[in-house]
Amino acid sequence: MRIAFVIDVFPVCCDTFILNQISGLIDRGHTVDIFAQQPGETSKIHSDIAAYNLLERTAYRIRMPENRFLRVLKALGLLITRFFRYDNPGALFRSLNAFEYGRSAGSLRLFYEIASHGGKGPYDIIHCHFGPNGLLWSLMRKLGAIEGKLITTFHGWDVNVLPGVLGNDYLKDVFQNADLCTVSSDFMWKRVKSLGAHDDKLIKLPVGANTRKIAFSPKRIDKKQPIIILTVGRLVEVKGIEYSIRAVARVLPAHPNIQYLIAGDGPLRMDMEDLAGQLGIAGHVRFLGAQTEEEIIELYAKAHIFILAGVVASDGAEEAQGVVLLEAQAAGIAVIATRVGGIPESVSDGKSGILVPPRNVEALAEKLSYLIEHPETRLELGRAGRTHVEANFDSDKLNDRLVEIYQELLQNG
């Protein structure tokens, strides 16, 4: 199959699940082209980017100026220079119809998307990650600028945050025009349904962990070595890192032999560093910044306890599934997480991990203390976590299922 992946930023450190899908499809003999809105940070990239020559497979959207006048002026130039390059150049003109295509036309985003990527293909499958990309490419296909079966995968902020900004009906063209929509959890299924998606176009396909790359290692401890607590994620409100830092501060007086590692970056980093200082635990908390996939796997190998204290953020954001929890469980780490969004579907409470209420520092600290004091429980949870991921969230099995979904879509016409 010839497949187009449409994403926001590429490469990006935190979206390993998309990278795993792309590399998995290439391993299975399929051709994958990547269309991204903008290039990402290249100082920290995964080894698979080079191994699969993915940058050579990637095309970026022409930069759209923020200034409205310059945006229009540049669009006129593109219209003149690119009109005769396309089999269906009328799509460029039709994309300007704001009465028909709303904000996507009025902002010129649809025009720039067609000017950048129109006429590519044809593809068997066009797989859009995140709702806004599904919207743009569903309209592109409607205008005849691209060809292929269209799938849109929703990941969280596109259905939890953006409806509050753009309105609950902003995805109506996706639901109407896409051939299929996928979600990673029952939580996301219900959310997408509430926005107007139809059951006959919805499929649940969880995001998985690469169990070939992430080795299982029983988390035995040398009493002379510190107990390593780990969080992996962007430093944003929805990750609830404030609460895990406060929980560590509570248990530290009784358990001074702990070290808390926070891997990731984001707008709240300075605030979180200040909080650790105010609580007097800065010497026990290390902010590692953005990490490559290889560096994160090394952290999984030495960590004893993993925390994801997710919350419902003030903008409505929630964890769609909690992919890092799957990776941590695959590595044999005892995990503590919160009952938010799709997290309870990724962690079997009391078997492969422990769940607590969100924003509850006392509950986090209580469970953290318990796991510090009971290494045998950590080992049991770690073993169960690996089994849980292998059975339900192995990326190889899920990539096989993705190919089946593609093939079924093509066979059904």
C-alpha positions in Angstrom: 0.0 0.0 0.0 1.0 3.6 -0.5 0.2 5.5 2.6 0.3 9.2 3.5 0.7 10.2 7.2 -0.4 13.8 8.0 0.8 15.2 11.3 1.5 18.5 13.0 5.2 18.5 13.7 8.0 16.2 12.5 10.2 15.1 14.0 9.0 15.4 17.6 10.4 13.6 20.6 7.2 13.0 22.5 5.0 11.4 19.7 6.8 8.0 19.6 3.5 6.2 19.0 3.2 7.8 15.6 6.8 7.0 14.8 6.2 3.4 15.8 3.3 3.2 13.4 5.3 4.7 10.5 8.3 2.4 11.0 6.0 -0.6 11.6 4.3 0.0 8.2 7.6 0.3 6.4 8.8 -2.9 8.0 5.7 -4.6 6.6 6.6 -3.5 3.1 4.4 -0.4 2.7 5.4 3.0 1.3 4.9 5.8 3.7 5.1 9.6 2.9 4.9 12.1 5.7 3.2 15.5 5.5 3.8 17.8 8.4 2.7 21.3 9.2 6.2 22.3 10.4 9.6 20.9 11.2 10.4 19.9 14.8 13.4 20.1 16.9 16.3 18.1 15.4 18.8 18.3 18.2 17.0 15.4 20.0 15.7 12.9 17.5 15.0 9.1 17.6 17.4 6.8 15.9 14.6 5.5 13.7 14.4 8.9 12.0 17.8 8.2 10.4 17.4 4.4 10.2 14.3 4.8 8.0 15.4 8.0 6.2 12.2 9.6 7.4 13.3 13.2 6.8 13.7 12.4 3.1 10.1 11.1 3.1 8.8 14.3 4.7 7.2 17.3 3.0 6.3 20.5 5.0 3.5 23.0 4.4 4.6 26.3 3.0 5.0 28.7 5.8 1.9 30.9 6.2 2.6 34.4 7.5 0.9 35.5 10.7 0.3 39.0 9.2 -3.0 38.9 7.3 -1.8 41.2 4.5 1.4 39.3 3.9 -0.5 36.0 4.0 -2.8 37.2 1.2 0.1 38.6 -0.8 2.0 35.3 -0.6 -1.1 33.4 -1.5 -1.5 35.4 -4.7 2.1 34.5 -5.6 1.4 30.9 -5.0 -1.7 31.0 -7.0 0.2 32.4 -10.0 3.2 30.1 -9.8 1.4 26.8 -8.9 -1.9 27.0 -10.8 -0.7 24.9 -13.7 1.1 22.3 -11.6 -2.1 20.5 -10.5 -4.4 18.1 -12.4 -7.2 20.0 -10.7 -6.1 23.6 -10.3 -9.6 24.8 -9.7 -9.3 23.4 -6.2 -7.1 26.3 -5.3 -9.9 28.8 -6.2 -12.6 26.7 -4.6 -10.7 26.5 -1.3 -11.2 30.3 -0.9 -15.0 29.9 -0.5 -15.5 30.8 3.1 -19.3 30.3 2.9 -18.7 26.7 2.1 -15.5 25.9 4.0 -15.7 28.3 6.9 -12.6 29.1 9.0 -10.4 26.8 7.0 -11.0 28.9 3.9 -11.2 32.3 5.6 -7.9 31.9 7.3 -6.3 30.6 4.0 -5.2 27.5 5.8 -7.0 25.3 3.3 -5.4 27.2 0.4 -1.9 26.8 1.8 -2.4 23.1 2.5 -3.5 22.6 -1.1 -0.7 24.8 -2.5 1.8 22.7 -0.4 0.5 19.2 -0.9 -2.3 19.2 -3.5 -1.7 16.8 -6.4 0.5 14.4 -4.4 -0.3 10.8 -4.6 -2.7 9.1 -5.3 -2.6 7.2 -2.1 -4.3 4.1 -1.0 -4.6 5.4 2.6 -4.4 9.0 3.9 -4.0 8.8 7.7 -4.4 12.1 9.5 -3.3 12.4 13.1 -5.2 15.0 15.1 -8.6 16.5 14.2 -7.5 19.7 12.5 -5.3 17.8 10.0 -8.3 15.5 9.4 -10.4 18.5 8.8 -8.0 20.1 6.2 -7.4 16.9 4.3 -11.0 15.9 4.3 -11.8 19.2 2.6 -8.8 18.8 0.3 -10.2 15.4 -0.8 -13.7 16.9 -1.2 -12.1 19.6 -3.5 -10.3 16.9 -5.6 -6.8 18.0 -4.5 -5.8 14.6 -3.2 -7.0 11.0 -3.6 -7.2 8.1 -1.2 -9.2 6.5 1.6 -9.2 9.0 4.5 -8.7 8.0 8.2 -8.5 10.5 11.1 -7.1 9.5 14.5 -8.0 11.7 17.5 -5.5 12.0 20.3 -6.9 14.2 23.1 -6.5 18.0 22.9 -8.3 17.9 19.5 -11.5 16.7 21.1 -11.1 17.9 24.7 -9.7 21.4 24.2 -10.3 22.7 20.7 -14.2 22.3 20.8 -14.1 24.9 23.6 -12.2 27.3 21.3 -13.7 26.5 17.8 -17.1 25.2 18.8 -18.5 21.6 19.2 -19.2 21.4 15.5 -15.7 22.2 14.2 -15.2 18.5 13.2 -18.4 18.0 11.4 -16.7 17.8 8.0 -14.3 15.2 9.3 -17.1 13.0 10.6 -19.1 13.5 7.3 -16.2 13.1 4.8 -13.7 10.7 6.4 -14.0 7.0 5.6 -13.0 6.1 9.2 -12.0 7.6 12.5 -9.9 5.9 15.2 -9.6 6.5 18.9 -7.2 5.0 21.5 -9.7 4.4 24.4 -13.3 4.0 25.4 -12.9 7.4 27.0 -12.0 9.0 23.7 -14.8 7.0 21.9 -17.4 8.6 24.1 -15.9 12.1 23.7 -15.7 11.8 19.9 -19.3 10.5 19.8 -20.5 13.4 21.8 -19.1 15.7 19.1 -21.1 14.0 16.4 -19.1 11.0 15.2 -21.1 8.0 14.0 -20.5 4.4 15.4 -20.2 3.0 11.9 -17.2 5.1 11.2 -15.5 4.6 14.6 -12.8 2.1 15.5 -10.9 1.7 18.8 -7.2 1.1 18.2 -5.1 1.7 21.3 -1.7 3.2 21.1 1.0 0.7 22.1 4.5 0.2 23.5 7.4 -1.2 21.6 8.2 -4.3 23.7 11.1 -5.2 21.4 12.9 -2.0 22.3 11.8 -1.8 25.9 13.3 -4.6 27.8 11.8 -6.0 30.9 14.0 -5.8 34.0 13.0 -6.8 37.5 13.4 -3.8 39.7 15.6 -5.2 42.5 17.3 -2.7 44.7 20.7 -2.4 46.3 20.1 -0.7 49.7 23.2 1.4 49.0 21.6 2.8 45.9 18.8 5.4 45.8 15.2 4.5 44.9 14.6 6.1 41.5 11.1 7.7 40.9 10.4 8.7 37.3 8.0 10.8 35.4 8.1 11.2 31.6 6.0 13.9 29.9 5.8 17.5 28.8 5.8 20.0 31.7 2.2 21.2 31.2 -0.8 21.3 33.5 -2.5 18.1 32.3 0.4 16.0 33.5 -0.1 17.1 37.1 3.6 17.2 37.9 3.0 19.7 40.7 1.2 17.0 42.6 3.9 14.4 42.2 6.5 16.9 43.3 4.5 17.6 46.4 4.0 13.9 47.1 7.7 13.3 46.9 8.3 16.2 49.3 5.9 14.5 51.8 7.6 11.1 51.8 11.2 12.4 51.7 11.6 13.0 55.5 10.9 9.3 56.1 12.6 8.1 53.0 15.6 10.3 52.2 17.2 7.7 49.9 15.0 8.6 46.9 15.7 10.6 43.7 12.9 11.9 41.5 13.8 12.2 37.8 11.5 14.3 35.5 12.1 13.8 31.8 10.5 16.3 29.5 10.3 20.0 28.9 7.5 22.6 28.6 6.2 25.9 29.7 5.9 25.0 33.4 9.5 23.9 33.8 10.6 27.0 35.6 7.5 26.9 37.9 8.2 23.3 38.8 11.8 23.9 39.5 10.8 26.8 41.7 8.3 24.6 43.5 10.9 21.9 44.2 13.1 24.7 45.7 10.3 26.1 47.8 9.6 22.6 49.2 13.2 22.1 50.1 13.7 19.1 47.8 15.7 20.5 44.9 18.6 18.3 45.7 16.4 15.2 45.2 14.6 16.3 42.0 16.3 16.4 38.7 14.8 18.1 35.6 16.3 16.3 32.6 14.6 18.2 29.8 13.6 16.6 26.5 15.0 13.1 25.9 15.4 10.9 22.9 13.6 7.5 22.8 16.9 5.8 23.6 17.5 8.0 26.6 14.0 7.4 27.9 14.5 3.6 27.6 17.7 3.9 29.7 15.7 5.8 32.3 13.0 3.0 32.3 15.8 0.5 32.9 16.9 2.0 36.2 13.7 3.4 37.6 11.8 1.6 40.4 8.6 3.6 40.6 6.8 5.6 37.8 4.3 8.4 38.5 1.8 10.0 36.2 -0.4 12.3 38.3 -2.6 13.5 35.4 -5.4 16.0 36.0 -8.3 17.5 34.0 -6.6 20.8 33.0 -8.2 24.2 33.1 -8.6 24.2 29.3 -10.3 20.7 29.4 -7.3 18.7 28.5 -7.2 15.1 29.7 -5.0 12.1 29.1 -6.4 10.1 26.2 -4.6 6.9 27.2 -1.2 7.6 28.9 1.3 6.0 26.6 4.2 6.5 29.0 2.4 4.3 31.5 2.4 1.5 29.0 6.1 1.9 28.3 6.9 2.0 32.1 4.8 -1.2 32.7 6.6 -2.9 29.8 9.9 -2.1 31.5 8.7 -3.7 34.7 8.3 -0.5 36.7 5.6 -0.2 39.4 3.4 2.6 38.3 1.2 5.1 40.2 -1.3 7.1 38.2 -4.6 8.9 38.5 -8.1 8.1 37.5 -8.4 10.6 34.7 -9.4 10.2 31.0 -8.2 7.0 29.5 -5.6 6.2 32.1 -7.7 3.5 33.9 -7.8 1.6 30.6 -4.0 1.5 30.4 -3.4 0.4 34.0 -5.1 -2.6 35.7 -5.7 -1.1 39.2 -4.2 -3.2 41.9 -2.7 -5.7 39.4 -0.4 -3.9 37.0 -0.3 -0.6 38.9 -2.0 1.6 41.4 -4.6 4.3 40.7 -5.5 7.3 42.9 -7.8 10.3 42.6 -6.4 13.3 40.7 -5.0 16.3 42.6 -4.8 14.2 45.8 -1.3 14.7 47.2 -2.1 12.7 50.3 -3.2 9.6 48.3 -0.2 9.9 46.0 2.2 10.1 49.0 0.5 7.2 50.8 0.9 4.9 47.8 4.4 6.1 47.1 5.5 5.4 50.6 3.9 2.0 50.4 5.8 1.0 47.3 9.1 2.4 48.7 8.6 0.2 51.8 7.5 -2.9 49.9 9.9 -3.9 47.2 8.2 -7.2 46.8 5.0 -5.4 45.7 7.0 -3.4 43.2 8.3 -6.6 41.7 4.8 -8.1 41.5 3.4 -5.0 39.9 6.3 -4.8 37.4 5.9 -8.4 36.3 2.1 -8.0 36.0 2.6 -4.8 34.1 4.8 -6.4 31.4 2.3 -9.2 31.0 -0.5 -6.6 30.7 1.2 -4.7 28.0 2.3 -7.7 26.0 -1.3 -9.0 26.0 -3.1 -5.8 25.2 -0.8 -3.0 24.0 2.2 -4.5 22.1 2.9 -2.1 19.2 3.7 -5.0 16.8 0.3 -6.6 17.3 -1.4 -3.2 17.1 0.5 -2.4 13.8 -0.7 -5.7 12.4 -4.2 -4.6 13.3 -3.7 -1.2 11.7 -2.8 -2.9 8.4 -5.9 -5.0 8.7 -8.0 -1.9 9.2 -6.4 -0.4 6.1 -7.1 -3.5 4.0 -10.7 -3.8 5.2 -11.3 -0.2 4.2 -9.9 -0.7 0.7 -11.8 -4.0 0.3 -15.1 -2.4 1.3 -14.7 0.2 -1.5 
